[in-house]
């Protein structure tokens, strides 16, 4: 609405000039149209709306100058003439306010000065007369105040225009100083606008000074043309900057997010430096005690880096300030960009921490599986020892007491007690077999090599035992686990295989302990969920090992192809992984 | 059955009992006392044994295997140490389990005045008394079950494959410390047949057959089993 009104006003105001000065009018239309168009674009983006409204204001300020035309009545012409300098003030304000949303005090003074000097000198020039041209299309019946011609020529034209030119030069100086003061990304962002503003204000100053000099040669200078053409570039610079910001934002999101998610501090710091175009920018991590560490985990001294640096804290989902971005505010003036970078780091760091926590959880699960298997071995030892020290010794004590009846000369007593002794002796044997099955004493004493013979001997058919003497080098826990693997496999063979022979092999090769049990039975062993072989495989896996069921050879597809199961275990106990930094 | 504890000597056999189970220790001491032995000391661990050996001069120490402080093989180590320090004192190890690994370690340095019996044998006064007497007299006692185990394992390992079943039987009895006569009685064979079998065993196992003492025979058999069992 506003934009359409501005365009309509501009076209309507300048229409009378069109037949004679089509080119000049076209240029002013171009300028106005550019400001309106960019103003509308800026109003509909997420950059601060101040630039959008300023653009429309500048576009509107181009209208009064068009009213200063012979086609209009005297009063209208005068109003247009007096209000024409608002264009300079508005354009200067737009250039000076960029890229933030507020004017600094010197800038505000300059804009106010341009407005006041322009309005006062134009008003004065309009109501007085003199020899110097002032650009006002006086209607034939326009009244003039009776005043010395010097007032009009010197004060309202020369001093007024001169002051305006001086203010415009000051605007150019402010822009130049600002460009010189900034670094890195801020300079990249500011440069197009500042350079165009500089050219534009210099051209406008020249355009004012020709009225001061007022010679024909000076009047021929194309100051107004340069001013108008460069003014038309201001909106272009705005759009260019908008696009650049968009690209930079995408780069921030992409580059910083990826670097932050990698969890690698130096990468993240380099990404921040690249995006901010600030080689002094750093990433610092909270050390949990109020201090900060750099990306190499060294403490950051309280007074580090160039003075005047700014820190943007990164607050994670958990609410903790885990790290911060420290940058040079001269290099990065775009607070939106900083906020974007902080957001990207937050998301990336959260992702990185999630992954680290997931890894830690997986490691913990693996370790706890190992601990469970180890605990079951320890539990077997404990139960066996309780049996040995408790029930077994008590029964043996009773046996020795009852044996004293051997020394009694009473057949009847011996006969009565004899039955009890027979039963007791059976109980002692059974209990011993049970305790041995739970955890053979030889396993604690001589390891796998010492314990396996006692195991093999209980199998009701011949078993060949081949034990690599190096097995003594394997960790006790691993030997214990291997023992119960063999025990369970042999139990399976006895129960299911219908075998006549079996072979147990134990070998230590390249830091692994391999136990294999082969039989000449009917074969057909499979891993069934919840089955004994699957459970055995789970326990072997928990110790970082593998359990393999070897298929019978094809040509042995007879009724007894046999079965071979092999377990490969790391010979060393699982190590606790080192803490990740 | 009458008291037999003095059958091998003119003086009553002085016995020290070492076992961490109070119940078993007292039961065994009582039984040994009834059987005619003089129980001079009852210990809960081998820690006090050296002092007892000096002060009470037992003829035989009857000792458990798993005792404090580690409950692993204290009895085996104490038996070896006792034999080294007091060669005249016999040691009879009573074990809850028949473990070949313990037997091999016990007899590794020699077998005279040494015995290894399952605790189950306290059930049979005659066996127990006979074992203590034999150890006091300088002989060797190996529990039949331990021998069975060693032989069985060796057979599994196909190292005794060359022996006939009868020869394995003879070797088993020989390893328990029986004389030719004892073997012949057990197998209902004539001494001459037994001698033939023993000669065959020694030949097949490449053991010298020139010494006929039971001690050397047990040693030879155990040495062979030790070599093949590991």
Interface residues (C-beta under 8 A of the other chain):
Chain A: X385 X388 X389 X392 X393 X394 X396 X397 X398 X399 X400 X401 X402 X403 X404 X406 X407 X421 X424 X425 X428 X429 X432 X436 X440 X441 X442 X444 X445 X446 X449 X450 X453 X454 X456 X457 X462 X463 X464 X465 X469
Chain B: X1 X2 X3 X20 X21 X23 X24 X26 X27 X28 X30 X31 X34 X35 X66 X71 X72 X73 X96 X97 X99 X100 X101 X102 X119 X120 X122 X123 X124 X125 X126 X128 X149 X152 X153 X155 X156 X157 X158 X229 X230
